[in-house]
């Protein structure tokens, strides 16, 4: 392929790895890493059952703390029967009993190894992590106990309306701060609680959008009532912003749907329209893969749609209707 006919989204030669050298890859920032974790958690919660995230198994999976073993129901005593039975295997097969004993010994040894590893990890987690004069991990911060306190609040709010319960849960999370390194998980659990109680079943409610509008003096007030009202105002602002976003996307869809009217039935433009509306950002490679066209054809589809380019660059560009 000639250089002047090479697609502009193709990887340039100066980015190709040289044998014996490391590829030049920019390390992700701390903010990008946290955003990636939040996105993965939100997708995991949204893909599960509505009440999974706030259940014991979900909390254990999302926070990393072991799920306490459920209490088994007490076995009912059965009165001895004098009737003969053909299923009496007591001392009938010594070889089978020896095999079971060897299995039990192996299981005991495995459990001892796992207990030693678990104790070592807990001991390492309890050590303080200090960088310069900044303490990143406080050894006296009992995350498991604080999380148990927040879980009790979650159980206590089951009898009150879901919206008010979300405000109480958010305030309790901000007050207790159960997790030192995953404080952002609280908003996801509160949104999951709204979904689990049937208040917002279509998606995980993003009330953080509304919290940006509420003044900090109200969100961090010493009066609890003021904080709860501030959270409710944030929910109202988030809902209003969501309705505006739906109206904007609907209008954008109507404008783009008019474009393929005079095209052939085999046109890939409807596929590109659906992809652009379902993703915040798209590239030529993603459109080419979804529409099953070349990257040059994907660039032509983007030009026909008239969506806005977001990066301002000449290569590795991205488009969207943000």
N, C-alpha and C positions, 0 to 999 in steps of 0.2 A: 504494500500500500504506500502510495506516495505521501510525503509529509504534508503537502498542501491540501490533500483530500482526507486527512485523518480527522475523525470526529473530535470535537473540542472537549468532550467529556472523557476521552480516553486518557489514561494515566501517562503523563509526560515521561520522557526518557530520564530526566534528571532525578525523578523520584524512584526509579527502579533500584532495587538493592544491589549493591556491588558485592561480589564474592569476597568473603573474609572481613566484611565490615558490618556494623550495626545499621539497621534502617533508621532514618530520621523520623521518629514518631513523637509527637508532642504529648506529654503526660497530662491526663485530665486534671482539672483543678479540683479543690476540695468541694466547692459548691456543685460542680458537675457530678462528682461522685455521690453526694447526698441526694441530688435530684434523681440520679439513676436508681438509688435505693428506694426512694419514695415511689417512683414509677413502678418498680417491680412489686412492691408491697401492695399498691393500689390495684394492679392487675391481678395479683394473687387473691386479694379479698373479693374483687368483683367477679372472678371466675368461680369462686366457691359458693356454698349455700349462703343464704342471707344472714343466718345467725352463727356462721362458723367463726368469724373473727372474734366475737365476744364470748365464745364458749371456752371451756378449759383447754381443749385441744388446740383451738386457734390461738389463744393467748400464749400457750406454751411454745407454739411454732413461731409466732411473730416476735416474741420477746427473748426466746432462748432459754427460758427457765423450764425445768422439767415439770410435766403435768403430774400432780399428785395422783397416786393410784386410787381409783374409786373403791369405796367400801363395798365388799361383796355381801350379799344378803346371807343372813345366818341360815345354815342348813337345818332343815326340820329333822327332828329325831324320828326314826322309824322303828317301830316296835319289832322286836325279833320274831321271826316266823318259824314255826316248827315244821313247815312243809319242806320236803327235800328239794334240792336244786341240782341241776346238771352243770352249773357254771361255777363250781368250786375249784379254783386253780391253786389253792394254797399248798405250797410245797410240792406241787406236781411236777415242776420243771426247774431244777436247780440251774441249768445252763442259761435259761431265760432270765432268771433272777440275777445271775452274775453279769449278764449283758446290761441290764438296767442299772446295776450298781456302777459299772464302768462309765455309762453315760452320765450318771449323776456326778461322778468324780470329775469328769471333763467339764461339766457345766459349772461346778463349784470353782474350779481353777480359772475358768473364763471370767466368772463373776468377780473373783479376787483381782484379776488384772484390770478389769473395767473400773473397779472401785478405786484402785491405786491411781489410775489415769484421771478419774473424776476428782479425787482429792487434790492431785497435783494442779489441775486446771483451776479449781476453786482457790487454792492457795496463791496461784499466780494472779488470779483476778482480784484478790484482796490486796495486792501490793500497790502502793501509790505509783502513778505515772506522772513524772514531773519533767517539764521541758523548760530549762532556765528558771525563772521565777514563777512560771505558770504551772499550776497543778491541774492536769487534765483528768485524772481519775482519783477521786477521794476514797481512801480505803474504808472510811467510816460511813460511807453512803450505802445503806442497806437497800439495794434495789428490790430484792425479793420481798422484803417487808413492806416497802412503800407500794409496790405493785399489788400486794395483797390488800392493803388498805383501799386502793382505788377500785379493786375488784369488789370489795364489800359495798362501796358506794354504788357501783354498777348494779349490784343485786338490790340495793335499797330503793333505787329509782325505778324499779320495774313497775311500780304501782301508780306512778304519776305520768302525765302526758309526755309523749315522746319528745316534743320540742323543748319543754321545760327540763326534762331529764338530760337532754344533750347539753343545755347550758350548765346544769349542775355538774355533769361529768367533765366538761371542759374546765370549769373553775377548779374542780378537785385535782385535775391533772396539772394545772398551772401551779397549784398550791403545793402538792406533794412532790412533783417532779420525779417520778419513779425511776426513769432511765437517764443516766448522765449523758450518754452518747446518742440516744435515739429519742430525743424530746419530740421530734416531729411525728412520732408514732401515735401520740395522743389524738391528734386531729383525725387520723385515719380510723382509729377505733371509735371515736365519737360519730363519724360519718357512717361507719359500719353498724353502729347501734341504731341510728335512724333507719337504715335500710333493713335491719333485722326486725324492727318493730313495725314495719310496713308503712312508714311515713314517706320515705323516698325510696321506691323500689326500682326505679329505672337506672340509677347510677349512684355513685358515691358523692354525696353533696360536698361541694368545695366551698366551705364557709370562710376559708382563709382569704378569699377574694374580698369579702365584706369586712374582715377584720382590718384590712389596710385602710378602709375609709373611716372607721371608728377612731376617735382620738385616743392617744395612749393614756391620757389622764383618766379616761373612763375604763379602759381595759385593765389598767394597773391600779385602780382605786383601792383604798383600804376598806371601803364599804362593800360588802359582798353583794348587796342588792344592786348597787351601781354596776358592778362587774357583770352580773347576770343580765341586766337590761342591756348593757353594751354588747353582750354576745347575741342576744335576740335581735338587736339592731343590725349586727353583722350578718345574721342569717337572712334578714329581710333585704339587706343590700346585695347579698350574694344571689338571692332569688331574682331580684330585679335585674341584676347584671346578666344572669342566665337567660332571662326572657329576651333581653336586648340581643344577646348573642344568637339565640335561635331565630329571631326575626332577621338578623343580618345574614345568617347562613341561608335562610329560606329565600331571601331576595337574591343572594348570589347564585343560588341554584337555579332560580327562575331565569336569570339572565344568561347563564351558561347553557341551560337546556334549549334555549331558542337557537343556538348556533348550529347544532347538527340536524336541523329540520330538513334542509335541502340536500343532505348527504345520502350516500348509499346506505343500505341496511347493514353492510359489513364494516361500516366505519368504526374505528376504535375510539372515537371521541367520547361516547357515553361512558366507556370504561375509565377514561382519564378523568371525566367529570366526577364520577363516584369516588375515585381515589383521592382527588384533590379535596373533596368535601369531607372525607373520612380521616384525613391526616392533617395535622397542623402545618407540616412542611413536607414537600415532595422534591425529589430530584429526578433528573432525566433517567437514571438507572432504575429507580423504582417504577416509574411510569412505563419504561420499556419492558420491564419484567411482567407487570400486571397486564398490559395491553398486548404483549407478545409482538413487539415491534423492535426495530433497531433504535439505538440511541438518537440517531439522526431523525428518525420518525417521531420519537418521543419529543424532541425539541420542536418539531413542526406542530405537534398536538398542543404543546404549551403555548406556542405563538397563536394558535387558533383560539385558545381559551382566553387569552389576554390576562392571565393571572400575574400578580406582582412578584418581581424578583426581590429576594430578601437580603442577600449577602452583599450585593454591590461588587462582586468580583467577576472576572472573566472566565475562570475555571472553577469546577466543583461548586456550581451554583445551586441554589434551592429556591423554590417558588411556594407560594401559599396565598391564602386569602385572609391572613391575620389582620 
